[in-house]
Amino acid sequence: MSAAPQLPKHPTPDEAVLNDLETLLIALDMHPMFMRQSFKILRANLRDMKADHLPPDTRVLKERFAAMQDDELLSAWAALHNPFRLQDRA
């Protein structure tokens, strides 16, 4: 039996960070409302996925999120999937 995942150590990111992450994931065809992937896959994609086709501002977002510490990125990733945040989009 595996242990339950630990809660992120960072507080929930502000809405601007969540909007930036969502914008990036949409640009990478990894929209969080449609694609629930594991955090390890998200981390690998952010580090390894080519971003040459993206506009410069989106490439900056990719580099920013790829450079985040795991617990900080996990907090943002988890907050994107918060059903209370998404309820007005359904």
Biopython code that builds the backbone (N, CA, C, O; Angstrom):
import numpy as np
from Bio.PDB.StructureBuilder import StructureBuilder

atoms = [
    (1, "MET", "N", (0.850, -1.171, 0.000)),
    (1, "MET", "CA", (0.000, 0.000, 0.000)),
    (1, "MET", "C", (0.900, 1.239, 0.000)),
    (1, "MET", "O", (1.783, 1.370, 0.847)),
    (2, "SER", "N", (0.674, 2.129, -0.937)),
    (2, "SER", "CA", (1.516, 3.319, -1.019)),
    (2, "SER", "C", (0.979, 4.411, -0.101)),
    (2, "SER", "O", (-0.213, 4.481, 0.197)),
    (3, "ALA", "N", (1.893, 5.244, 0.327)),
    (3, "ALA", "CA", (1.513, 6.349, 1.209)),
    (3, "ALA", "C", (0.768, 7.413, 0.419)),
    (3, "ALA", "O", (0.982, 7.576, -0.783)),
    (4, "ALA", "N", (-0.094, 8.120, 1.095)),
    (4, "ALA", "CA", (-0.837, 9.214, 0.452)),
    (4, "ALA", "C", (0.139, 10.320, 0.082)),
    (4, "ALA", "O", (1.092, 10.579, 0.817)),
    (5, "PRO", "N", (-0.092, 10.981, -1.063)),
    (5, "PRO", "CA", (0.817, 12.061, -1.444)),
    (5, "PRO", "C", (0.779, 13.192, -0.430)),
    (5, "PRO", "O", (-0.264, 13.499, 0.148)),
    (6, "GLN", "N", (1.936, 13.804, -0.229)),
    (6, "GLN", "CA", (2.007, 14.921, 0.706)),
    (6, "GLN", "C", (1.403, 16.157, 0.063)),
    (6, "GLN", "O", (1.475, 16.338, -1.153)),
    (7, "LEU", "N", (0.809, 16.997, 0.885)),
    (7, "LEU", "CA", (0.259, 18.252, 0.397)),
    (7, "LEU", "C", (1.400, 19.188, 0.019)),
    (7, "LEU", "O", (2.452, 19.176, 0.658)),
    (8, "PRO", "N", (1.198, 19.995, -1.013)),
    (8, "PRO", "CA", (2.244, 20.941, -1.400)),
    (8, "PRO", "C", (2.599, 21.881, -0.251)),
    (8, "PRO", "O", (1.746, 22.247, 0.558)),
    (9, "LYS", "N", (3.869, 22.263, -0.196)),
    (9, "LYS", "CA", (4.327, 23.148, 0.866)),
    (9, "LYS", "C", (4.057, 24.608, 0.541)),
    (9, "LYS", "O", (4.017, 25.447, 1.441)),
    (10, "HIS", "N", (3.872, 24.915, -0.730)),
    (10, "HIS", "CA", (3.598, 26.297, -1.130)),
    (10, "HIS", "C", (2.110, 26.586, -0.995)),
    (10, "HIS", "O", (1.286, 25.689, -1.176)),
    (11, "PRO", "N", (1.760, 27.822, -0.680)),
    (11, "PRO", "CA", (0.338, 28.182, -0.657)),
    (11, "PRO", "C", (-0.228, 28.150, -2.071)),
    (11, "PRO", "O", (0.522, 28.136, -3.047)),
    (12, "THR", "N", (-1.538, 28.140, -2.177)),
    (12, "THR", "CA", (-2.173, 28.164, -3.490)),
    (12, "THR", "C", (-1.716, 29.416, -4.232)),
    (12, "THR", "O", (-1.793, 30.524, -3.701)),
    (13, "PRO", "N", (-1.241, 29.234, -5.458)),
    (13, "PRO", "CA", (-0.772, 30.398, -6.227)),
    (13, "PRO", "C", (-1.913, 31.362, -6.526)),
    (13, "PRO", "O", (-3.084, 30.982, -6.508)),
    (14, "ASP", "N", (-1.558, 32.606, -6.799)),
    (14, "ASP", "CA", (-2.597, 33.576, -7.122)),
    (14, "ASP", "C", (-3.151, 33.302, -8.519)),
    (14, "ASP", "O", (-2.583, 32.526, -9.287)),
    (15, "GLU", "N", (-4.248, 33.942, -8.823)),
    (15, "GLU", "CA", (-4.974, 33.687, -10.073)),
    (15, "GLU", "C", (-4.121, 33.987, -11.303)),
    (15, "GLU", "O", (-4.266, 33.317, -12.326)),
    (16, "ALA", "N", (-3.241, 34.974, -11.224)),
    (16, "ALA", "CA", (-2.388, 35.311, -12.369)),
    (16, "ALA", "C", (-1.461, 34.151, -12.720)),
    (16, "ALA", "O", (-1.256, 33.857, -13.898)),
    (17, "VAL", "N", (-0.900, 33.489, -11.706)),
    (17, "VAL", "CA", (-0.028, 32.339, -11.949)),
    (17, "VAL", "C", (-0.834, 31.208, -12.570)),
    (17, "VAL", "O", (-0.378, 30.560, -13.512)),
    (18, "LEU", "N", (-2.029, 30.971, -12.043)),
    (18, "LEU", "CA", (-2.872, 29.906, -12.590)),
    (18, "LEU", "C", (-3.268, 30.204, -14.029)),
    (18, "LEU", "O", (-3.279, 29.303, -14.868)),
    (19, "ASN", "N", (-3.591, 31.452, -14.319)),
    (19, "ASN", "CA", (-3.936, 31.824, -15.693)),
    (19, "ASN", "C", (-2.749, 31.638, -16.629)),
    (19, "ASN", "O", (-2.916, 31.180, -17.759)),
    (20, "ASP", "N", (-1.549, 31.991, -16.166)),
    (20, "ASP", "CA", (-0.350, 31.792, -16.986)),
    (20, "ASP", "C", (-0.107, 30.311, -17.257)),
    (20, "ASP", "O", (0.211, 29.927, -18.383)),
    (21, "LEU", "N", (-0.258, 29.479, -16.225)),
    (21, "LEU", "CA", (-0.057, 28.045, -16.416)),
    (21, "LEU", "C", (-1.102, 27.482, -17.364)),
    (21, "LEU", "O", (-0.778, 26.674, -18.234)),
    (22, "GLU", "N", (-2.336, 27.894, -17.208)),
    (22, "GLU", "CA", (-3.391, 27.416, -18.096)),
    (22, "GLU", "C", (-3.131, 27.858, -19.540)),
    (22, "GLU", "O", (-3.322, 27.071, -20.467)),
    (23, "THR", "N", (-2.701, 29.094, -19.739)),
    (23, "THR", "CA", (-2.367, 29.587, -21.080)),
    (23, "THR", "C", (-1.271, 28.739, -21.703)),
    (23, "THR", "O", (-1.358, 28.368, -22.874)),
    (24, "LEU", "N", (-0.246, 28.434, -20.930)),
    (24, "LEU", "CA", (0.851, 27.610, -21.423)),
    (24, "LEU", "C", (0.374, 26.213, -21.790)),
    (24, "LEU", "O", (0.719, 25.697, -22.853)),
    (25, "LEU", "N", (-0.415, 25.601, -20.920)),
    (25, "LEU", "CA", (-0.881, 24.240, -21.185)),
    (25, "LEU", "C", (-1.775, 24.185, -22.419)),
    (25, "LEU", "O", (-1.727, 23.213, -23.172)),
    (26, "ILE", "N", (-2.579, 25.200, -22.632)),
    (26, "ILE", "CA", (-3.409, 25.257, -23.835)),
    (26, "ILE", "C", (-2.511, 25.354, -25.066)),
    (26, "ILE", "O", (-2.745, 24.661, -26.056)),
    (27, "ALA", "N", (-1.495, 26.200, -25.015)),
    (27, "ALA", "CA", (-0.573, 26.363, -26.143)),
    (27, "ALA", "C", (0.172, 25.066, -26.453)),
    (27, "ALA", "O", (0.513, 24.803, -27.606)),
    (28, "LEU", "N", (0.423, 24.261, -25.428)),
    (28, "LEU", "CA", (1.124, 22.986, -25.607)),
    (28, "LEU", "C", (0.164, 21.821, -25.846)),
    (28, "LEU", "O", (0.582, 20.663, -25.826)),
    (29, "ASP", "N", (-1.113, 22.114, -26.071)),
    (29, "ASP", "CA", (-2.153, 21.087, -26.243)),
    (29, "ASP", "C", (-2.235, 20.158, -25.045)),
    (29, "ASP", "O", (-2.428, 18.952, -25.197)),
    (30, "MET", "N", (-2.089, 20.720, -23.858)),
    (30, "MET", "CA", (-2.162, 19.958, -22.612)),
    (30, "MET", "C", (-3.182, 20.604, -21.682)),
    (30, "MET", "O", (-2.954, 20.680, -20.475)),
    (31, "HIS", "N", (-4.302, 21.071, -22.228)),
    (31, "HIS", "CA", (-5.285, 21.811, -21.430)),
    (31, "HIS", "C", (-5.747, 20.987, -20.238)),
    (31, "HIS", "O", (-6.149, 19.836, -20.406)),
    (32, "PRO", "N", (-5.696, 21.557, -19.032)),
    (32, "PRO", "CA", (-6.009, 20.790, -17.828)),
    (32, "PRO", "C", (-7.460, 20.345, -17.704)),
    (32, "PRO", "O", (-7.736, 19.376, -16.997)),
    (33, "MET", "N", (-8.402, 21.025, -18.371)),
    (33, "MET", "CA", (-9.796, 20.600, -18.261)),
    (33, "MET", "C", (-10.037, 19.310, -19.040)),
    (33, "MET", "O", (-10.985, 18.581, -18.749)),
    (34, "PHE", "N", (-9.195, 19.023, -20.021)),
    (34, "PHE", "CA", (-9.406, 17.864, -20.872)),
    (34, "PHE", "C", (-8.361, 16.780, -20.672)),
    (34, "PHE", "O", (-8.577, 15.636, -21.071)),
    (35, "MET", "N", (-7.258, 17.113, -20.076)),
    (35, "MET", "CA", (-6.148, 16.170, -19.973)),
    (35, "MET", "C", (-5.634, 16.135, -18.545)),
    (35, "MET", "O", (-4.880, 17.014, -18.129)),
    (36, "ARG", "N", (-6.033, 15.142, -17.809)),
    (36, "ARG", "CA", (-5.563, 14.989, -16.433)),
    (36, "ARG", "C", (-4.390, 14.012, -16.464)),
    (36, "ARG", "O", (-4.586, 12.797, -16.469)),
    (37, "GLN", "N", (-3.201, 14.535, -16.484)),
    (37, "GLN", "CA", (-2.019, 13.697, -16.522)),
    (37, "GLN", "C", (-1.321, 13.732, -15.173)),
    (37, "GLN", "O", (-1.600, 14.585, -14.329)),
    (38, "SER", "N", (-0.422, 12.802, -14.992)),
    (38, "SER", "CA", (0.296, 12.787, -13.722)),
    (38, "SER", "C", (1.270, 13.964, -13.662)),
    (38, "SER", "O", (1.675, 14.510, -14.688)),
    (39, "PHE", "N", (1.627, 14.333, -12.455)),
    (39, "PHE", "CA", (2.547, 15.455, -12.279)),
    (39, "PHE", "C", (3.901, 15.146, -12.902)),
    (39, "PHE", "O", (4.537, 16.034, -13.471)),
    (40, "LYS", "N", (4.347, 13.903, -12.803)),
    (40, "LYS", "CA", (5.651, 13.542, -13.379)),
    (40, "LYS", "C", (5.663, 13.757, -14.886)),
    (40, "LYS", "O", (6.669, 14.196, -15.443)),
    (41, "ILE", "N", (4.553, 13.451, -15.549)),
    (41, "ILE", "CA", (4.465, 13.673, -16.993)),
    (41, "ILE", "C", (4.452, 15.168, -17.283)),
    (41, "ILE", "O", (5.121, 15.624, -18.211)),
    (42, "LEU", "N", (3.706, 15.929, -16.506)),
    (42, "LEU", "CA", (3.699, 17.383, -16.675)),
    (42, "LEU", "C", (5.110, 17.934, -16.537)),
    (42, "LEU", "O", (5.556, 18.713, -17.380)),
    (43, "ARG", "N", (5.808, 17.544, -15.498)),
    (43, "ARG", "CA", (7.175, 18.027, -15.257)),
    (43, "ARG", "C", (8.083, 17.680, -16.438)),
    (43, "ARG", "O", (8.826, 18.533, -16.922)),
    (44, "ALA", "N", (8.025, 16.439, -16.898)),
    (44, "ALA", "CA", (8.869, 16.022, -18.026)),
    (44, "ALA", "C", (8.529, 16.804, -19.290)),
    (44, "ALA", "O", (9.426, 17.231, -20.017)),
    (45, "ASN", "N", (7.241, 16.993, -19.553)),
    (45, "ASN", "CA", (6.834, 17.745, -20.741)),
    (45, "ASN", "C", (7.315, 19.192, -20.683)),
    (45, "ASN", "O", (7.783, 19.727, -21.688)),
    (46, "LEU", "N", (7.207, 19.816, -19.541)),
    (46, "LEU", "CA", (7.645, 21.204, -19.426)),
    (46, "LEU", "C", (9.151, 21.337, -19.623)),
    (46, "LEU", "O", (9.620, 22.337, -20.165)),
    (47, "ARG", "N", (9.898, 20.349, -19.193)),
    (47, "ARG", "CA", (11.353, 20.408, -19.346)),
    (47, "ARG", "C", (11.800, 20.033, -20.755)),
    (47, "ARG", "O", (12.743, 20.622, -21.283)),
    (48, "ASP", "N", (11.128, 19.056, -21.371)),
    (48, "ASP", "CA", (11.644, 18.462, -22.603)),
    (48, "ASP", "C", (10.925, 18.871, -23.881)),
    (48, "ASP", "O", (11.491, 18.744, -24.967)),
    (49, "MET", "N", (9.705, 19.354, -23.779)),
    (49, "MET", "CA", (8.928, 19.666, -24.974)),
    (49, "MET", "C", (9.526, 20.859, -25.706)),
    (49, "MET", "O", (9.878, 21.866, -25.091)),
    (50, "LYS", "N", (9.637, 20.737, -27.018)),
    (50, "LYS", "CA", (10.135, 21.839, -27.850)),
    (50, "LYS", "C", (9.112, 22.970, -27.845)),
    (50, "LYS", "O", (7.904, 22.732, -27.882)),
    (51, "ALA", "N", (9.610, 24.195, -27.799)),
    (51, "ALA", "CA", (8.724, 25.359, -27.760)),
    (51, "ALA", "C", (9.007, 26.321, -28.906)),
    (51, "ALA", "O", (8.563, 27.469, -28.877)),
    (52, "ASP", "N", (9.741, 25.863, -29.915)),
    (52, "ASP", "CA", (10.119, 26.738, -31.027)),
    (52, "ASP", "C", (8.913, 27.312, -31.755)),
    (52, "ASP", "O", (8.972, 28.428, -32.270)),
    (53, "HIS", "N", (7.821, 26.558, -31.802)),
    (53, "HIS", "CA", (6.627, 26.984, -32.537)),
    (53, "HIS", "C", (5.768, 27.984, -31.756)),
    (53, "HIS", "O", (4.813, 28.539, -32.299)),
    (54, "LEU", "N", (6.102, 28.208, -30.504)),
    (54, "LEU", "CA", (5.292, 29.079, -29.652)),
    (54, "LEU", "C", (5.705, 30.540, -29.795)),
    (54, "LEU", "O", (6.859, 30.835, -30.104)),
    (55, "PRO", "N", (4.760, 31.454, -29.571)),
    (55, "PRO", "CA", (5.118, 32.878, -29.550)),
    (55, "PRO", "C", (6.117, 33.147, -28.413)),
    (55, "PRO", "O", (6.161, 32.397, -27.438)),
    (56, "PRO", "N", (6.906, 34.203, -28.535)),
    (56, "PRO", "CA", (7.934, 34.488, -27.514)),
    (56, "PRO", "C", (7.391, 34.583, -26.087)),
    (56, "PRO", "O", (8.030, 34.089, -25.158)),
    (57, "ASP", "N", (6.230, 35.205, -25.894)),
    (57, "ASP", "CA", (5.704, 35.331, -24.530)),
    (57, "ASP", "C", (5.316, 33.977, -23.947)),
    (57, "ASP", "O", (5.420, 33.772, -22.737)),
    (58, "THR", "N", (4.873, 33.057, -24.788)),
    (58, "THR", "CA", (4.523, 31.715, -24.313)),
    (58, "THR", "C", (5.784, 30.905, -24.030)),
    (58, "THR", "O", (5.797, 30.094, -23.104)),
    (59, "ARG", "N", (6.835, 31.109, -24.807)),
    (59, "ARG", "CA", (8.117, 30.440, -24.524)),
    (59, "ARG", "C", (8.657, 30.885, -23.165)),
    (59, "ARG", "O", (9.233, 30.089, -22.424)),
    (60, "VAL", "N", (8.465, 32.161, -22.849)),
    (60, "VAL", "CA", (8.893, 32.671, -21.540)),
    (60, "VAL", "C", (8.114, 31.967, -20.426)),
    (60, "VAL", "O", (8.691, 31.598, -19.404)),
    (61, "LEU", "N", (6.808, 31.781, -20.623)),
    (61, "LEU", "CA", (6.000, 31.054, -19.630)),
    (61, "LEU", "C", (6.511, 29.630, -19.462)),
    (61, "LEU", "O", (6.621, 29.141, -18.338)),
    (62, "LYS", "N", (6.824, 28.965, -20.563)),
    (62, "LYS", "CA", (7.315, 27.583, -20.498)),
    (62, "LYS", "C", (8.601, 27.517, -19.680)),
    (62, "LYS", "O", (8.751, 26.652, -18.817)),
    (63, "GLU", "N", (9.516, 28.424, -19.954)),
    (63, "GLU", "CA", (10.774, 28.435, -19.207)),
    (63, "GLU", "C", (10.535, 28.730, -17.727)),
    (63, "GLU", "O", (11.178, 28.142, -16.857)),
    (64, "ARG", "N", (9.619, 29.631, -17.454)),
    (64, "ARG", "CA", (9.304, 29.985, -16.060)),
    (64, "ARG", "C", (8.764, 28.786, -15.291)),
    (64, "ARG", "O", (9.217, 28.500, -14.183)),
    (65, "PHE", "N", (7.797, 28.086, -15.877)),
    (65, "PHE", "CA", (7.207, 26.950, -15.173)),
    (65, "PHE", "C", (8.146, 25.747, -15.157)),
    (65, "PHE", "O", (8.134, 24.971, -14.201)),
    (66, "ALA", "N", (8.953, 25.582, -16.192)),
    (66, "ALA", "CA", (9.924, 24.486, -16.203)),
    (66, "ALA", "C", (10.977, 24.675, -15.110)),
    (66, "ALA", "O", (11.509, 23.699, -14.581)),
    (67, "ALA", "N", (11.275, 25.927, -14.774)),
    (67, "ALA", "CA", (12.289, 26.218, -13.763)),
    (67, "ALA", "C", (11.749, 26.184, -12.332)),
    (67, "ALA", "O", (12.530, 26.219, -11.380)),
    (68, "MET", "N", (10.438, 26.118, -12.169)),
    (68, "MET", "CA", (9.854, 26.102, -10.819)),
    (68, "MET", "C", (10.258, 24.839, -10.068)),
    (68, "MET", "O", (10.476, 23.781, -10.659)),
    (69, "GLN", "N", (10.351, 24.979, -8.760)),
    (69, "GLN", "CA", (10.571, 23.804, -7.920)),
    (69, "GLN", "C", (9.332, 22.919, -7.978)),
    (69, "GLN", "O", (8.223, 23.398, -8.213)),
    (70, "ASP", "N", (9.534, 21.627, -7.763)),
    (70, "ASP", "CA", (8.432, 20.671, -7.874)),
    (70, "ASP", "C", (7.242, 21.031, -6.997)),
    (70, "ASP", "O", (6.102, 20.993, -7.459)),
    (71, "ASP", "N", (7.493, 21.380, -5.736)),
    (71, "ASP", "CA", (6.353, 21.641, -4.847)),
    (71, "ASP", "C", (5.583, 22.892, -5.265)),
    (71, "ASP", "O", (4.367, 22.954, -5.087)),
    (72, "GLU", "N", (6.265, 23.873, -5.809)),
    (72, "GLU", "CA", (5.592, 25.087, -6.274)),
    (72, "GLU", "C", (4.750, 24.802, -7.522)),
    (72, "GLU", "O", (3.610, 25.256, -7.626)),
    (73, "LEU", "N", (5.323, 24.045, -8.468)),
    (73, "LEU", "CA", (4.583, 23.685, -9.677)),
    (73, "LEU", "C", (3.411, 22.765, -9.336)),
    (73, "LEU", "O", (2.330, 22.898, -9.911)),
    (74, "LEU", "N", (3.619, 21.839, -8.410)),
    (74, "LEU", "CA", (2.540, 20.944, -7.995)),
    (74, "LEU", "C", (1.387, 21.732, -7.373)),
    (74, "LEU", "O", (0.224, 21.397, -7.598)),
    (75, "SER", "N", (1.688, 22.757, -6.608)),
    (75, "SER", "CA", (0.627, 23.597, -6.033)),
    (75, "SER", "C", (-0.207, 24.248, -7.127)),
    (75, "SER", "O", (-1.436, 24.269, -7.051)),
    (76, "ALA", "N", (0.462, 24.777, -8.141)),
    (76, "ALA", "CA", (-0.261, 25.414, -9.249)),
    (76, "ALA", "C", (-1.055, 24.384, -10.038)),
    (76, "ALA", "O", (-2.203, 24.637, -10.404)),
    (77, "TRP", "N", (-0.462, 23.230, -10.302)),
    (77, "TRP", "CA", (-1.124, 22.161, -11.053)),
    (77, "TRP", "C", (-2.364, 21.679, -10.306)),
    (77, "TRP", "O", (-3.420, 21.485, -10.909)),
    (78, "ALA", "N", (-2.238, 21.488, -9.008)),
    (78, "ALA", "CA", (-3.380, 21.041, -8.206)),
    (78, "ALA", "C", (-4.467, 22.111, -8.169)),
    (78, "ALA", "O", (-5.652, 21.788, -8.240)),
    (79, "ALA", "N", (-4.081, 23.365, -8.059)),
    (79, "ALA", "CA", (-5.065, 24.449, -8.010)),
    (79, "ALA", "C", (-5.841, 24.562, -9.316)),
    (79, "ALA", "O", (-7.015, 24.930, -9.307)),
    (80, "LEU", "N", (-5.195, 24.250, -10.441)),
    (80, "LEU", "CA", (-5.909, 24.282, -11.722)),
    (80, "LEU", "C", (-7.055, 23.282, -11.748)),
    (80, "LEU", "O", (-8.054, 23.492, -12.434)),
    (81, "HIS", "N", (-6.909, 22.200, -11.003)),
    (81, "HIS", "CA", (-7.923, 21.145, -11.001)),
    (81, "HIS", "C", (-8.907, 21.267, -9.845)),
    (81, "HIS", "O", (-9.709, 20.362, -9.614)),
    (82, "ASN", "N", (-8.852, 22.365, -9.130)),
    (82, "ASN", "CA", (-9.786, 22.599, -8.036)),
    (82, "ASN", "C", (-11.187, 22.774, -8.626)),
    (82, "ASN", "O", (-11.407, 23.694, -9.413)),
    (83, "PRO", "N", (-12.137, 21.908, -8.260)),
    (83, "PRO", "CA", (-13.475, 22.001, -8.852)),
    (83, "PRO", "C", (-14.179, 23.326, -8.562)),
    (83, "PRO", "O", (-15.005, 23.767, -9.362)),
    (84, "PHE", "N", (-13.872, 23.961, -7.445)),
    (84, "PHE", "CA", (-14.498, 25.248, -7.144)),
    (84, "PHE", "C", (-13.995, 26.333, -8.091)),
    (84, "PHE", "O", (-14.736, 27.258, -8.424)),
    (85, "ARG", "N", (-12.751, 26.225, -8.521)),
    (85, "ARG", "CA", (-12.208, 27.186, -9.485)),
    (85, "ARG", "C", (-12.828, 26.974, -10.861)),
    (85, "ARG", "O", (-13.021, 27.930, -11.612)),
    (86, "LEU", "N", (-13.135, 25.735, -11.189)),
    (86, "LEU", "CA", (-13.628, 25.406, -12.524)),
    (86, "LEU", "C", (-15.146, 25.448, -12.643)),
    (86, "LEU", "O", (-15.668, 25.331, -13.752)),
    (87, "GLN", "N", (-15.869, 25.611, -11.546)),
    (87, "GLN", "CA", (-17.328, 25.485, -11.591)),
    (87, "GLN", "C", (-17.995, 26.499, -12.510)),
    (87, "GLN", "O", (-19.043, 26.200, -13.082)),
    (88, "ASP", "N", (-17.422, 27.684, -12.668)),
    (88, "ASP", "CA", (-18.047, 28.679, -13.538)),
    (88, "ASP", "C", (-17.747, 28.450, -15.015)),
    (88, "ASP", "O", (-18.245, 29.183, -15.869)),
    (89, "ARG", "N", (-16.939, 27.439, -15.322)),
    (89, "ARG", "CA", (-16.579, 27.156, -16.712)),
    (89, "ARG", "C", (-17.367, 26.002, -17.301)),
    (89, "ARG", "O", (-17.299, 25.753, -18.505)),
    (90, "ALA", "N", (-18.099, 25.308, -16.482)),
    (90, "ALA", "CA", (-18.825, 24.126, -16.966)),
    (90, "ALA", "C", (-20.032, 24.505, -17.790)),
    (90, "ALA", "O", (-20.750, 23.629, -18.272)),
]
sb = StructureBuilder()
sb.init_structure("model")
sb.init_model(0)
sb.init_chain("A")
sb.init_seg("    ")
for serial, (resi, resn, name, xyz) in enumerate(atoms, 1):
    if name == "N":
        sb.init_residue(resn, " ", resi, " ")
    sb.init_atom(name, np.array(xyz, "f"), 0.0, 1.0, " ", f" {name:<3s}", serial, name[0])
structure = sb.get_structure()
